[in-house]
Amino acid sequence: MKTGRPRIPIVLSTEDQRQLNAIVNSRSLPHGLITRAKIILMAAEGETNRIIAERVSLSPQMVCK
């Protein structure tokens, strides 16, 4: 049985996805912005917060924010 709040699915438009991918692939933007873009893309793909946290080396609480 799952606990906690139900997750709201993230639906990205094609344009949003393109912009987030451009941010992720940037070499000049701040690391924090790139990390947030990665989190959003992974969440839109349906990954759990725990898996996302492991991949970006953050706590699940930080990913939830």
PDBQT receptor file of N, H, CA, C and O in Angstrom, charges set to zero:
ATOM      1  N   MET A   1       0.835  -1.174   0.000  1.00  0.00    +0.000 N 
ATOM      2  CA  MET A   1       0.000   0.000   0.000  1.00  0.00    +0.000 C 
ATOM      3  C   MET A   1       0.885   1.244   0.000  1.00  0.00    +0.000 C 
ATOM      4  O   MET A   1       1.795   1.369   0.819  1.00  0.00    +0.000 OA
ATOM      5  N   LYS A   2       0.611   2.157  -0.920  1.00  0.00    +0.000 N 
ATOM      6  H   LYS A   2      -0.129   2.055  -1.586  1.00  0.00    +0.000 HD
ATOM      7  CA  LYS A   2       1.399   3.378  -0.995  1.00  0.00    +0.000 C 
ATOM      8  C   LYS A   2       0.956   4.357   0.085  1.00  0.00    +0.000 C 
ATOM      9  O   LYS A   2      -0.216   4.405   0.461  1.00  0.00    +0.000 OA
ATOM     10  N   THR A   3       1.909   5.129   0.573  1.00  0.00    +0.000 N 
ATOM     11  H   THR A   3       2.861   5.090   0.268  1.00  0.00    +0.000 HD
ATOM     12  CA  THR A   3       1.598   6.145   1.575  1.00  0.00    +0.000 C 
ATOM     13  C   THR A   3       1.955   7.511   1.025  1.00  0.00    +0.000 C 
ATOM     14  O   THR A   3       2.636   7.616   0.005  1.00  0.00    +0.000 OA
ATOM     15  N   GLY A   4       1.505   8.542   1.684  1.00  0.00    +0.000 N 
ATOM     16  H   GLY A   4       0.951   8.457   2.512  1.00  0.00    +0.000 HD
ATOM     17  CA  GLY A   4       1.836   9.896   1.278  1.00  0.00    +0.000 C 
ATOM     18  C   GLY A   4       0.819  10.458   0.299  1.00  0.00    +0.000 C 
ATOM     19  O   GLY A   4      -0.198   9.835  -0.007  1.00  0.00    +0.000 OA
ATOM     20  N   ARG A   5       1.125  11.644  -0.177  1.00  0.00    +0.000 N 
ATOM     21  H   ARG A   5       1.951  12.150   0.071  1.00  0.00    +0.000 HD
ATOM     22  CA  ARG A   5       0.232  12.320  -1.107  1.00  0.00    +0.000 C 
ATOM     23  C   ARG A   5       0.271  11.643  -2.470  1.00  0.00    +0.000 C 
ATOM     24  O   ARG A   5       1.315  11.141  -2.886  1.00  0.00    +0.000 OA
ATOM     25  N   PRO A   6      -0.857  11.627  -3.163  1.00  0.00    +0.000 N 
ATOM     26  CA  PRO A   6      -0.825  11.101  -4.531  1.00  0.00    +0.000 C 
ATOM     27  C   PRO A   6      -0.059  12.067  -5.430  1.00  0.00    +0.000 C 
ATOM     28  O   PRO A   6      -0.143  13.286  -5.274  1.00  0.00    +0.000 OA
ATOM     29  N   ARG A   7       0.685  11.498  -6.367  1.00  0.00    +0.000 N 
ATOM     30  H   ARG A   7       0.753  10.509  -6.493  1.00  0.00    +0.000 HD
ATOM     31  CA  ARG A   7       1.478  12.333  -7.273  1.00  0.00    +0.000 C 
ATOM     32  C   ARG A   7       0.611  12.882  -8.383  1.00  0.00    +0.000 C 
ATOM     33  O   ARG A   7      -0.243  12.177  -8.921  1.00  0.00    +0.000 OA
ATOM     34  N   ILE A   8       0.825  14.129  -8.725  1.00  0.00    +0.000 N 
ATOM     35  H   ILE A   8       1.518  14.703  -8.289  1.00  0.00    +0.000 HD
ATOM     36  CA  ILE A   8       0.140  14.748  -9.850  1.00  0.00    +0.000 C 
ATOM     37  C   ILE A   8       1.036  14.556 -11.069  1.00  0.00    +0.000 C 
ATOM     38  O   ILE A   8       2.201  14.956 -11.042  1.00  0.00    +0.000 OA
ATOM     39  N   PRO A   9       0.516  13.952 -12.138  1.00  0.00    +0.000 N 
ATOM     40  CA  PRO A   9       1.361  13.736 -13.310  1.00  0.00    +0.000 C 
ATOM     41  C   PRO A   9       1.782  15.053 -13.948  1.00  0.00    +0.000 C 
ATOM     42  O   PRO A   9       1.000  16.001 -14.015  1.00  0.00    +0.000 OA
ATOM     43  N   ILE A  10       3.008  15.098 -14.407  1.00  0.00    +0.000 N 
ATOM     44  H   ILE A  10       3.643  14.327 -14.352  1.00  0.00    +0.000 HD
ATOM     45  CA  ILE A  10       3.533  16.276 -15.084  1.00  0.00    +0.000 C 
ATOM     46  C   ILE A  10       3.432  16.033 -16.579  1.00  0.00    +0.000 C 
ATOM     47  O   ILE A  10       3.969  15.057 -17.102  1.00  0.00    +0.000 OA
ATOM     48  N   VAL A  11       2.736  16.933 -17.258  1.00  0.00    +0.000 N 
ATOM     49  H   VAL A  11       2.300  17.726 -16.833  1.00  0.00    +0.000 HD
ATOM     50  CA  VAL A  11       2.578  16.824 -18.707  1.00  0.00    +0.000 C 
ATOM     51  C   VAL A  11       3.273  18.026 -19.334  1.00  0.00    +0.000 C 
ATOM     52  O   VAL A  11       2.922  19.173 -19.058  1.00  0.00    +0.000 OA
ATOM     53  N   LEU A  12       4.260  17.751 -20.179  1.00  0.00    +0.000 N 
ATOM     54  H   LEU A  12       4.545  16.819 -20.403  1.00  0.00    +0.000 HD
ATOM     55  CA  LEU A  12       5.019  18.815 -20.831  1.00  0.00    +0.000 C 
ATOM     56  C   LEU A  12       4.630  18.913 -22.300  1.00  0.00    +0.000 C 
ATOM     57  O   LEU A  12       4.424  17.902 -22.971  1.00  0.00    +0.000 OA
ATOM     58  N   SER A  13       4.535  20.128 -22.780  1.00  0.00    +0.000 N 
ATOM     59  H   SER A  13       4.703  20.949 -22.235  1.00  0.00    +0.000 HD
ATOM     60  CA  SER A  13       4.321  20.312 -24.212  1.00  0.00    +0.000 C 
ATOM     61  C   SER A  13       5.645  20.027 -24.924  1.00  0.00    +0.000 C 
ATOM     62  O   SER A  13       6.698  19.946 -24.292  1.00  0.00    +0.000 OA
ATOM     63  N   THR A  14       5.574  19.882 -26.218  1.00  0.00    +0.000 N 
ATOM     64  H   THR A  14       4.718  19.948 -26.731  1.00  0.00    +0.000 HD
ATOM     65  CA  THR A  14       6.778  19.630 -27.011  1.00  0.00    +0.000 C 
ATOM     66  C   THR A  14       7.763  20.784 -26.851  1.00  0.00    +0.000 C 
ATOM     67  O   THR A  14       8.971  20.569 -26.752  1.00  0.00    +0.000 OA
ATOM     68  N   GLU A  15       7.245  21.993 -26.828  1.00  0.00    +0.000 N 
ATOM     69  H   GLU A  15       6.264  22.167 -26.909  1.00  0.00    +0.000 HD
ATOM     70  CA  GLU A  15       8.108  23.175 -26.681  1.00  0.00    +0.000 C 
ATOM     71  C   GLU A  15       8.779  23.197 -25.308  1.00  0.00    +0.000 C 
ATOM     72  O   GLU A  15       9.970  23.494 -25.204  1.00  0.00    +0.000 OA
ATOM     73  N   ASP A  16       8.024  22.886 -24.259  1.00  0.00    +0.000 N 
ATOM     74  H   ASP A  16       7.057  22.645 -24.344  1.00  0.00    +0.000 HD
ATOM     75  CA  ASP A  16       8.599  22.838 -22.913  1.00  0.00    +0.000 C 
ATOM     76  C   ASP A  16       9.705  21.788 -22.841  1.00  0.00    +0.000 C 
ATOM     77  O   ASP A  16      10.771  22.023 -22.274  1.00  0.00    +0.000 OA
ATOM     78  N   GLN A  17       9.427  20.632 -23.425  1.00  0.00    +0.000 N 
ATOM     79  H   GLN A  17       8.561  20.441 -23.886  1.00  0.00    +0.000 HD
ATOM     80  CA  GLN A  17      10.421  19.557 -23.424  1.00  0.00    +0.000 C 
ATOM     81  C   GLN A  17      11.681  19.976 -24.178  1.00  0.00    +0.000 C 
ATOM     82  O   GLN A  17      12.796  19.675 -23.753  1.00  0.00    +0.000 OA
ATOM     83  N   ARG A  18      11.499  20.665 -25.289  1.00  0.00    +0.000 N 
ATOM     84  H   ARG A  18      10.593  20.910 -25.634  1.00  0.00    +0.000 HD
ATOM     85  CA  ARG A  18      12.644  21.124 -26.077  1.00  0.00    +0.000 C 
ATOM     86  C   ARG A  18      13.476  22.124 -25.277  1.00  0.00    +0.000 C 
ATOM     87  O   ARG A  18      14.705  22.052 -25.278  1.00  0.00    +0.000 OA
ATOM     88  N   GLN A  19      12.808  23.056 -24.596  1.00  0.00    +0.000 N 
ATOM     89  H   GLN A  19      11.809  23.114 -24.596  1.00  0.00    +0.000 HD
ATOM     90  CA  GLN A  19      13.526  24.059 -23.808  1.00  0.00    +0.000 C 
ATOM     91  C   GLN A  19      14.265  23.419 -22.635  1.00  0.00    +0.000 C 
ATOM     92  O   GLN A  19      15.407  23.778 -22.351  1.00  0.00    +0.000 OA
ATOM     93  N   LEU A  20      13.623  22.480 -21.959  1.00  0.00    +0.000 N 
ATOM     94  H   LEU A  20      12.694  22.188 -22.189  1.00  0.00    +0.000 HD
ATOM     95  CA  LEU A  20      14.279  21.810 -20.829  1.00  0.00    +0.000 C 
ATOM     96  C   LEU A  20      15.480  20.996 -21.303  1.00  0.00    +0.000 C 
ATOM     97  O   LEU A  20      16.509  20.973 -20.628  1.00  0.00    +0.000 OA
ATOM     98  N   ASN A  21      15.369  20.336 -22.438  1.00  0.00    +0.000 N 
ATOM     99  H   ASN A  21      14.533  20.354 -22.987  1.00  0.00    +0.000 HD
ATOM    100  CA  ASN A  21      16.510  19.599 -22.984  1.00  0.00    +0.000 C 
ATOM    101  C   ASN A  21      17.651  20.542 -23.353  1.00  0.00    +0.000 C 
ATOM    102  O   ASN A  21      18.819  20.196 -23.180  1.00  0.00    +0.000 OA
ATOM    103  N   ALA A  22      17.322  21.731 -23.861  1.00  0.00    +0.000 N 
ATOM    104  H   ALA A  22      16.373  22.012 -24.002  1.00  0.00    +0.000 HD
ATOM    105  CA  ALA A  22      18.359  22.712 -24.176  1.00  0.00    +0.000 C 
ATOM    106  C   ALA A  22      19.074  23.163 -22.902  1.00  0.00    +0.000 C 
ATOM    107  O   ALA A  22      20.291  23.349 -22.904  1.00  0.00    +0.000 OA
ATOM    108  N   ILE A  23      18.325  23.338 -21.824  1.00  0.00    +0.000 N 
ATOM    109  H   ILE A  23      17.336  23.187 -21.822  1.00  0.00    +0.000 HD
ATOM    110  CA  ILE A  23      18.928  23.724 -20.543  1.00  0.00    +0.000 C 
ATOM    111  C   ILE A  23      19.846  22.609 -20.047  1.00  0.00    +0.000 C 
ATOM    112  O   ILE A  23      20.971  22.872 -19.622  1.00  0.00    +0.000 OA
ATOM    113  N   VAL A  24      19.366  21.361 -20.102  1.00  0.00    +0.000 N 
ATOM    114  H   VAL A  24      18.453  21.147 -20.447  1.00  0.00    +0.000 HD
ATOM    115  CA  VAL A  24      20.156  20.223 -19.622  1.00  0.00    +0.000 C 
ATOM    116  C   VAL A  24      21.470  20.104 -20.396  1.00  0.00    +0.000 C 
ATOM    117  O   VAL A  24      22.495  19.744 -19.817  1.00  0.00    +0.000 OA
ATOM    118  N   ASN A  25      21.452  20.400 -21.690  1.00  0.00    +0.000 N 
ATOM    119  H   ASN A  25      20.619  20.692 -22.160  1.00  0.00    +0.000 HD
ATOM    120  CA  ASN A  25      22.645  20.244 -22.518  1.00  0.00    +0.000 C 
ATOM    121  C   ASN A  25      23.548  21.475 -22.528  1.00  0.00    +0.000 C 
ATOM    122  O   ASN A  25      24.591  21.472 -23.181  1.00  0.00    +0.000 OA
ATOM    123  N   SER A  26      23.154  22.527 -21.811  1.00  0.00    +0.000 N 
ATOM    124  H   SER A  26      22.306  22.531 -21.281  1.00  0.00    +0.000 HD
ATOM    125  CA  SER A  26      23.941  23.757 -21.784  1.00  0.00    +0.000 C 
ATOM    126  C   SER A  26      25.216  23.573 -20.963  1.00  0.00    +0.000 C 
ATOM    127  O   SER A  26      25.233  22.834 -19.978  1.00  0.00    +0.000 OA
ATOM    128  N   ARG A  27      26.264  24.245 -21.377  1.00  0.00    +0.000 N 
ATOM    129  H   ARG A  27      26.250  24.845 -22.177  1.00  0.00    +0.000 HD
ATOM    130  CA  ARG A  27      27.524  24.222 -20.634  1.00  0.00    +0.000 C 
ATOM    131  C   ARG A  27      27.774  25.546 -19.913  1.00  0.00    +0.000 C 
ATOM    132  O   ARG A  27      28.755  25.681 -19.182  1.00  0.00    +0.000 OA
ATOM    133  N   SER A  28      26.883  26.528 -20.119  1.00  0.00    +0.000 N 
ATOM    134  H   SER A  28      26.086  26.419 -20.713  1.00  0.00    +0.000 HD
ATOM    135  CA  SER A  28      27.127  27.835 -19.523  1.00  0.00    +0.000 C 
ATOM    136  C   SER A  28      26.115  28.227 -18.440  1.00  0.00    +0.000 C 
ATOM    137  O   SER A  28      26.320  29.214 -17.733  1.00  0.00    +0.000 OA
ATOM    138  N   LEU A  29      25.040  27.469 -18.307  1.00  0.00    +0.000 N 
ATOM    139  H   LEU A  29      24.874  26.667 -18.882  1.00  0.00    +0.000 HD
ATOM    140  CA  LEU A  29      24.038  27.792 -17.294  1.00  0.00    +0.000 C 
ATOM    141  C   LEU A  29      24.458  27.251 -15.927  1.00  0.00    +0.000 C 
ATOM    142  O   LEU A  29      25.259  26.320 -15.849  1.00  0.00    +0.000 OA
ATOM    143  N   PRO A  30      23.920  27.830 -14.853  1.00  0.00    +0.000 N 
ATOM    144  CA  PRO A  30      24.249  27.359 -13.501  1.00  0.00    +0.000 C 
ATOM    145  C   PRO A  30      23.838  25.899 -13.288  1.00  0.00    +0.000 C 
ATOM    146  O   PRO A  30      22.822  25.439 -13.811  1.00  0.00    +0.000 OA
ATOM    147  N   HIS A  31      24.646  25.193 -12.513  1.00  0.00    +0.000 N 
ATOM    148  H   HIS A  31      25.470  25.566 -12.088  1.00  0.00    +0.000 HD
ATOM    149  CA  HIS A  31      24.423  23.769 -12.253  1.00  0.00    +0.000 C 
ATOM    150  C   HIS A  31      23.062  23.507 -11.624  1.00  0.00    +0.000 C 
ATOM    151  O   HIS A  31      22.409  22.516 -11.955  1.00  0.00    +0.000 OA
ATOM    152  N   GLY A  32      22.626  24.379 -10.725  1.00  0.00    +0.000 N 
ATOM    153  H   GLY A  32      23.155  25.183 -10.457  1.00  0.00    +0.000 HD
ATOM    154  CA  GLY A  32      21.331  24.204 -10.064  1.00  0.00    +0.000 C 
ATOM    155  C   GLY A  32      20.176  24.234 -11.058  1.00  0.00    +0.000 C 
ATOM    156  O   GLY A  32      19.230  23.455 -10.938  1.00  0.00    +0.000 OA
ATOM    157  N   LEU A  33      20.250  25.118 -12.025  1.00  0.00    +0.000 N 
ATOM    158  H   LEU A  33      21.019  25.751 -12.122  1.00  0.00    +0.000 HD
ATOM    159  CA  LEU A  33      19.201  25.215 -13.047  1.00  0.00    +0.000 C 
ATOM    160  C   LEU A  33      19.175  23.948 -13.903  1.00  0.00    +0.000 C 
ATOM    161  O   LEU A  33      18.104  23.439 -14.234  1.00  0.00    +0.000 OA
ATOM    162  N   ILE A  34      20.336  23.452 -14.253  1.00  0.00    +0.000 N 
ATOM    163  H   ILE A  34      21.206  23.865 -13.985  1.00  0.00    +0.000 HD
ATOM    164  CA  ILE A  34      20.433  22.230 -15.046  1.00  0.00    +0.000 C 
ATOM    165  C   ILE A  34      19.860  21.048 -14.262  1.00  0.00    +0.000 C 
ATOM    166  O   ILE A  34      19.145  20.217 -14.824  1.00  0.00    +0.000 OA
ATOM    167  N   THR A  35      20.171  20.972 -12.980  1.00  0.00    +0.000 N 
ATOM    168  H   THR A  35      20.751  21.646 -12.524  1.00  0.00    +0.000 HD
ATOM    169  CA  THR A  35      19.651  19.895 -12.139  1.00  0.00    +0.000 C 
ATOM    170  C   THR A  35      18.131  19.958 -12.057  1.00  0.00    +0.000 C 
ATOM    171  O   THR A  35      17.469  18.924 -12.153  1.00  0.00    +0.000 OA
ATOM    172  N   ARG A  36      17.565  21.148 -11.881  1.00  0.00    +0.000 N 
ATOM    173  H   ARG A  36      18.102  21.988 -11.803  1.00  0.00    +0.000 HD
ATOM    174  CA  ARG A  36      16.109  21.285 -11.817  1.00  0.00    +0.000 C 
ATOM    175  C   ARG A  36      15.460  20.855 -13.129  1.00  0.00    +0.000 C 
ATOM    176  O   ARG A  36      14.409  20.215 -13.121  1.00  0.00    +0.000 OA
ATOM    177  N   ALA A  37      16.076  21.202 -14.245  1.00  0.00    +0.000 N 
ATOM    178  H   ALA A  37      16.930  21.723 -14.251  1.00  0.00    +0.000 HD
ATOM    179  CA  ALA A  37      15.539  20.792 -15.546  1.00  0.00    +0.000 C 
ATOM    180  C   ALA A  37      15.561  19.271 -15.682  1.00  0.00    +0.000 C 
ATOM    181  O   ALA A  37      14.613  18.681 -16.200  1.00  0.00    +0.000 OA
ATOM    182  N   LYS A  38      16.633  18.637 -15.220  1.00  0.00    +0.000 N 
ATOM    183  H   LYS A  38      17.403  19.116 -14.799  1.00  0.00    +0.000 HD
ATOM    184  CA  LYS A  38      16.705  17.167 -15.252  1.00  0.00    +0.000 C 
ATOM    185  C   LYS A  38      15.605  16.546 -14.406  1.00  0.00    +0.000 C 
ATOM    186  O   LYS A  38      14.978  15.569 -14.816  1.00  0.00    +0.000 OA
ATOM    187  N   ILE A  39      15.369  17.110 -13.227  1.00  0.00    +0.000 N 
ATOM    188  H   ILE A  39      15.878  17.904 -12.894  1.00  0.00    +0.000 HD
ATOM    189  CA  ILE A  39      14.334  16.597 -12.328  1.00  0.00    +0.000 C 
ATOM    190  C   ILE A  39      12.964  16.676 -12.999  1.00  0.00    +0.000 C 
ATOM    191  O   ILE A  39      12.188  15.722 -12.941  1.00  0.00    +0.000 OA
ATOM    192  N   ILE A  40      12.670  17.790 -13.624  1.00  0.00    +0.000 N 
ATOM    193  H   ILE A  40      13.300  18.565 -13.671  1.00  0.00    +0.000 HD
ATOM    194  CA  ILE A  40      11.365  17.963 -14.281  1.00  0.00    +0.000 C 
ATOM    195  C   ILE A  40      11.205  16.970 -15.425  1.00  0.00    +0.000 C 
ATOM    196  O   ILE A  40      10.143  16.366 -15.576  1.00  0.00    +0.000 OA
ATOM    197  N   LEU A  41      12.252  16.796 -16.235  1.00  0.00    +0.000 N 
ATOM    198  H   LEU A  41      13.114  17.287 -16.113  1.00  0.00    +0.000 HD
ATOM    199  CA  LEU A  41      12.163  15.855 -17.345  1.00  0.00    +0.000 C 
ATOM    200  C   LEU A  41      11.948  14.425 -16.858  1.00  0.00    +0.000 C 
ATOM    201  O   LEU A  41      11.130  13.694 -17.418  1.00  0.00    +0.000 OA
ATOM    202  N   MET A  42      12.675  14.024 -15.822  1.00  0.00    +0.000 N 
ATOM    203  H   MET A  42      13.339  14.617 -15.368  1.00  0.00    +0.000 HD
ATOM    204  CA  MET A  42      12.516  12.664 -15.301  1.00  0.00    +0.000 C 
ATOM    205  C   MET A  42      11.134  12.472 -14.673  1.00  0.00    +0.000 C 
ATOM    206  O   MET A  42      10.528  11.412 -14.829  1.00  0.00    +0.000 OA
ATOM    207  N   ALA A  43      10.636  13.482 -13.971  1.00  0.00    +0.000 N 
ATOM    208  H   ALA A  43      11.128  14.343 -13.844  1.00  0.00    +0.000 HD
ATOM    209  CA  ALA A  43       9.305  13.391 -13.372  1.00  0.00    +0.000 C 
ATOM    210  C   ALA A  43       8.235  13.277 -14.453  1.00  0.00    +0.000 C 
ATOM    211  O   ALA A  43       7.262  12.540 -14.290  1.00  0.00    +0.000 OA
ATOM    212  N   ALA A  44       8.411  13.999 -15.551  1.00  0.00    +0.000 N 
ATOM    213  H   ALA A  44       9.202  14.597 -15.684  1.00  0.00    +0.000 HD
ATOM    214  CA  ALA A  44       7.450  13.921 -16.654  1.00  0.00    +0.000 C 
ATOM    215  C   ALA A  44       7.460  12.534 -17.304  1.00  0.00    +0.000 C 
ATOM    216  O   ALA A  44       6.458  12.102 -17.873  1.00  0.00    +0.000 OA
ATOM    217  N   GLU A  45       8.596  11.844 -17.217  1.00  0.00    +0.000 N 
ATOM    218  H   GLU A  45       9.411  12.195 -16.755  1.00  0.00    +0.000 HD
ATOM    219  CA  GLU A  45       8.692  10.483 -17.762  1.00  0.00    +0.000 C 
ATOM    220  C   GLU A  45       8.085   9.455 -16.812  1.00  0.00    +0.000 C 
ATOM    221  O   GLU A  45       7.977   8.279 -17.160  1.00  0.00    +0.000 OA
ATOM    222  N   GLY A  46       7.683   9.891 -15.604  1.00  0.00    +0.000 N 
ATOM    223  H   GLY A  46       7.771  10.846 -15.321  1.00  0.00    +0.000 HD
ATOM    224  CA  GLY A  46       7.029   8.997 -14.660  1.00  0.00    +0.000 C 
ATOM    225  C   GLY A  46       7.938   8.376 -13.615  1.00  0.00    +0.000 C 
ATOM    226  O   GLY A  46       7.513   7.481 -12.885  1.00  0.00    +0.000 OA
ATOM    227  N   GLU A  47       9.180   8.830 -13.529  1.00  0.00    +0.000 N 
ATOM    228  H   GLU A  47       9.526   9.556 -14.123  1.00  0.00    +0.000 HD
ATOM    229  CA  GLU A  47      10.108   8.299 -12.525  1.00  0.00    +0.000 C 
ATOM    230  C   GLU A  47       9.651   8.706 -11.124  1.00  0.00    +0.000 C 
ATOM    231  O   GLU A  47       9.046   9.763 -10.945  1.00  0.00    +0.000 OA
ATOM    232  N   THR A  48       9.940   7.871 -10.147  1.00  0.00    +0.000 N 
ATOM    233  H   THR A  48      10.432   7.012 -10.292  1.00  0.00    +0.000 HD
ATOM    234  CA  THR A  48       9.598   8.198  -8.765  1.00  0.00    +0.000 C 
ATOM    235  C   THR A  48      10.612   9.191  -8.204  1.00  0.00    +0.000 C 
ATOM    236  O   THR A  48      11.727   9.310  -8.711  1.00  0.00    +0.000 OA
ATOM    237  N   ASN A  49      10.208   9.898  -7.154  1.00  0.00    +0.000 N 
ATOM    238  H   ASN A  49       9.301   9.801  -6.743  1.00  0.00    +0.000 HD
ATOM    239  CA  ASN A  49      11.108  10.877  -6.542  1.00  0.00    +0.000 C 
ATOM    240  C   ASN A  49      12.370  10.205  -6.001  1.00  0.00    +0.000 C 
ATOM    241  O   ASN A  49      13.453  10.787  -6.052  1.00  0.00    +0.000 OA
ATOM    242  N   ARG A  50      12.235   8.994  -5.487  1.00  0.00    +0.000 N 
ATOM    243  H   ARG A  50      11.355   8.521  -5.445  1.00  0.00    +0.000 HD
ATOM    244  CA  ARG A  50      13.385   8.278  -4.942  1.00  0.00    +0.000 C 
ATOM    245  C   ARG A  50      14.411   7.968  -6.044  1.00  0.00    +0.000 C 
ATOM    246  O   ARG A  50      15.612   8.142  -5.842  1.00  0.00    +0.000 OA
ATOM    247  N   ILE A  51      13.936   7.514  -7.196  1.00  0.00    +0.000 N 
ATOM    248  H   ILE A  51      12.960   7.372  -7.360  1.00  0.00    +0.000 HD
ATOM    249  CA  ILE A  51      14.826   7.205  -8.317  1.00  0.00    +0.000 C 
ATOM    250  C   ILE A  51      15.485   8.482  -8.840  1.00  0.00    +0.000 C 
ATOM    251  O   ILE A  51      16.686   8.506  -9.109  1.00  0.00    +0.000 OA
ATOM    252  N   ILE A  52      14.685   9.541  -8.980  1.00  0.00    +0.000 N 
ATOM    253  H   ILE A  52      13.710   9.521  -8.762  1.00  0.00    +0.000 HD
ATOM    254  CA  ILE A  52      15.231  10.822  -9.446  1.00  0.00    +0.000 C 
ATOM    255  C   ILE A  52      16.311  11.307  -8.476  1.00  0.00    +0.000 C 
ATOM    256  O   ILE A  52      17.374  11.757  -8.904  1.00  0.00    +0.000 OA
ATOM    257  N   ALA A  53      16.040  11.214  -7.177  1.00  0.00    +0.000 N 
ATOM    258  H   ALA A  53      15.176  10.848  -6.830  1.00  0.00    +0.000 HD
ATOM    259  CA  ALA A  53      16.993  11.669  -6.167  1.00  0.00    +0.000 C 
ATOM    260  C   ALA A  53      18.315  10.920  -6.284  1.00  0.00    +0.000 C 
ATOM    261  O   ALA A  53      19.382  11.521  -6.167  1.00  0.00    +0.000 OA
ATOM    262  N   GLU A  54      18.248   9.624  -6.511  1.00  0.00    +0.000 N 
ATOM    263  H   GLU A  54      17.381   9.135  -6.606  1.00  0.00    +0.000 HD
ATOM    264  CA  GLU A  54      19.473   8.836  -6.669  1.00  0.00    +0.000 C 
ATOM    265  C   GLU A  54      20.262   9.279  -7.899  1.00  0.00    +0.000 C 
ATOM    266  O   GLU A  54      21.488   9.384  -7.852  1.00  0.00    +0.000 OA
ATOM    267  N   ARG A  55      19.563   9.536  -8.985  1.00  0.00    +0.000 N 
ATOM    268  H   ARG A  55      18.567   9.450  -9.023  1.00  0.00    +0.000 HD
ATOM    269  CA  ARG A  55      20.237   9.895 -10.244  1.00  0.00    +0.000 C 
ATOM    270  C   ARG A  55      20.868  11.276 -10.211  1.00  0.00    +0.000 C 
ATOM    271  O   ARG A  55      21.898  11.497 -10.847  1.00  0.00    +0.000 OA
ATOM    272  N   VAL A  56      20.267  12.215  -9.476  1.00  0.00    +0.000 N 
ATOM    273  H   VAL A  56      19.430  12.036  -8.959  1.00  0.00    +0.000 HD
ATOM    274  CA  VAL A  56      20.824  13.576  -9.435  1.00  0.00    +0.000 C 
ATOM    275  C   VAL A  56      21.564  13.866  -8.136  1.00  0.00    +0.000 C 
ATOM    276  O   VAL A  56      21.977  15.000  -7.893  1.00  0.00    +0.000 OA
ATOM    277  N   SER A  57      21.732  12.837  -7.299  1.00  0.00    +0.000 N 
ATOM    278  H   SER A  57      21.397  11.915  -7.497  1.00  0.00    +0.000 HD
ATOM    279  CA  SER A  57      22.478  12.949  -6.040  1.00  0.00    +0.000 C 
ATOM    280  C   SER A  57      21.899  14.001  -5.091  1.00  0.00    +0.000 C 
ATOM    281  O   SER A  57      22.627  14.825  -4.538  1.00  0.00    +0.000 OA
ATOM    282  N   LEU A  58      20.594  13.956  -4.917  1.00  0.00    +0.000 N 
ATOM    283  H   LEU A  58      20.002  13.286  -5.366  1.00  0.00    +0.000 HD
ATOM    284  CA  LEU A  58      19.910  14.817  -3.963  1.00  0.00    +0.000 C 
ATOM    285  C   LEU A  58      19.030  13.950  -3.074  1.00  0.00    +0.000 C 
ATOM    286  O   LEU A  58      18.827  12.769  -3.354  1.00  0.00    +0.000 OA
ATOM    287  N   SER A  59      18.513  14.534  -2.013  1.00  0.00    +0.000 N 
ATOM    288  H   SER A  59      18.677  15.494  -1.786  1.00  0.00    +0.000 HD
ATOM    289  CA  SER A  59      17.585  13.804  -1.159  1.00  0.00    +0.000 C 
ATOM    290  C   SER A  59      16.205  13.806  -1.821  1.00  0.00    +0.000 C 
ATOM    291  O   SER A  59      15.892  14.697  -2.610  1.00  0.00    +0.000 OA
ATOM    292  N   PRO A  60      15.386  12.808  -1.498  1.00  0.00    +0.000 N 
ATOM    293  CA  PRO A  60      14.018  12.798  -2.042  1.00  0.00    +0.000 C 
ATOM    294  C   PRO A  60      13.224  14.049  -1.643  1.00  0.00    +0.000 C 
ATOM    295  O   PRO A  60      12.359  14.501  -2.393  1.00  0.00    +0.000 OA
ATOM    296  N   GLN A  61      13.516  14.601  -0.472  1.00  0.00    +0.000 N 
ATOM    297  H   GLN A  61      14.218  14.233   0.138  1.00  0.00    +0.000 HD
ATOM    298  CA  GLN A  61      12.826  15.814  -0.037  1.00  0.00    +0.000 C 
ATOM    299  C   GLN A  61      13.157  16.997  -0.955  1.00  0.00    +0.000 C 
ATOM    300  O   GLN A  61      12.282  17.804  -1.268  1.00  0.00    +0.000 OA
ATOM    301  N   MET A  62      14.403  17.095  -1.377  1.00  0.00    +0.000 N 
ATOM    302  H   MET A  62      15.113  16.439  -1.122  1.00  0.00    +0.000 HD
ATOM    303  CA  MET A  62      14.793  18.165  -2.286  1.00  0.00    +0.000 C 
ATOM    304  C   MET A  62      14.138  18.002  -3.649  1.00  0.00    +0.000 C 
ATOM    305  O   MET A  62      13.748  18.984  -4.282  1.00  0.00    +0.000 OA
ATOM    306  N   VAL A  63      14.020  16.767  -4.094  1.00  0.00    +0.000 N 
ATOM    307  H   VAL A  63      14.337  15.970  -3.580  1.00  0.00    +0.000 HD
ATOM    308  CA  VAL A  63      13.367  16.510  -5.379  1.00  0.00    +0.000 C 
ATOM    309  C   VAL A  63      11.892  16.906  -5.311  1.00  0.00    +0.000 C 
ATOM    310  O   VAL A  63      11.342  17.434  -6.277  1.00  0.00    +0.000 OA
ATOM    311  N   CYS A  64      11.257  16.651  -4.173  1.00  0.00    +0.000 N 
ATOM    312  H   CYS A  64      11.704  16.222  -3.388  1.00  0.00    +0.000 HD
ATOM    313  CA  CYS A  64       9.839  17.000  -4.016  1.00  0.00    +0.000 C 
ATOM    314  C   CYS A  64       9.612  18.500  -4.122  1.00  0.00    +0.000 C 
ATOM    315  O   CYS A  64       8.570  18.934  -4.614  1.00  0.00    +0.000 OA
ATOM    316  N   LYS A  65      10.565  19.291  -3.670  1.00  0.00    +0.000 N 
ATOM    317  H   LYS A  65      11.412  18.939  -3.270  1.00  0.00    +0.000 HD
ATOM    318  CA  LYS A  65      10.406  20.746  -3.728  1.00  0.00    +0.000 C 
ATOM    319  C   LYS A  65      10.405  21.212  -5.146  1.00  0.00    +0.000 C 
ATOM    320  O   LYS A  65      10.281  22.409  -5.402  1.00  0.00    +0.000 OA
TER     321      LYS A  65
